[in-house]
Amino acid sequence: VKFVAADKEGNQIVCLLFGKALEYKPLITGNGTIEVIGAVELNEWNNKSNIQIKVREIS
């Protein structure tokens, strides 16, 4: 199961595999947004920046 996530400004995404961050990439979309079906807080990010990460599953 893979997920994509963006910060609340939609500036970055992270690929998640079973809840673990694999890598960070710039978020590049046509309209600057991603579809969101849920939200999780990724502890590594929140400890540094208090960002709530919105996640949707991609299969």
C-alpha positions in Angstrom: 0.0 0.0 0.0 1.4 3.4 -1.0 0.3 6.8 0.0 1.0 10.4 -1.0 0.9 13.2 1.4 1.1 17.0 1.3 1.7 19.6 4.0 -1.2 21.9 4.6 0.1 24.4 2.1 0.5 21.6 -0.5 4.2 22.2 -0.9 5.7 18.8 -0.4 4.6 15.2 -0.6 6.1 12.1 1.0 5.7 8.5 -0.1 4.5 6.3 2.7 4.8 2.5 2.9 3.0 0.9 5.9 3.1 4.3 7.7 6.8 4.8 7.2 8.2 7.8 5.3 10.3 6.7 2.3 11.3 9.9 0.6 10.3 13.5 0.1 9.6 15.1 -3.3 8.3 18.5 -4.5 4.5 18.5 -5.0 3.9 19.1 -8.7 0.3 19.1 -9.9 -1.7 20.9 -12.5 -3.7 22.9 -10.0 -1.5 22.7 -7.0 -3.7 20.4 -5.0 -4.1 16.7 -4.3 -7.2 14.6 -3.6 -7.5 13.9 0.1 -9.4 11.0 1.6 -8.0 11.1 5.1 -5.5 12.8 7.4 -2.7 11.5 9.6 0.0 13.1 11.6 3.5 11.9 10.8 5.5 12.1 14.0 8.8 12.9 12.4 7.3 16.0 10.7 5.2 17.1 13.6 8.1 17.0 16.0 10.0 19.5 13.8 7.2 21.6 12.2 3.8 20.8 13.6 2.5 19.9 10.1 -0.6 17.9 9.8 -0.2 15.7 6.8 -3.2 14.9 4.6 -3.0 11.5 2.9 -4.7 9.6 0.1 -4.1 6.1 -1.1 -2.7 5.5 -4.6 -2.8 2.0 -6.0 
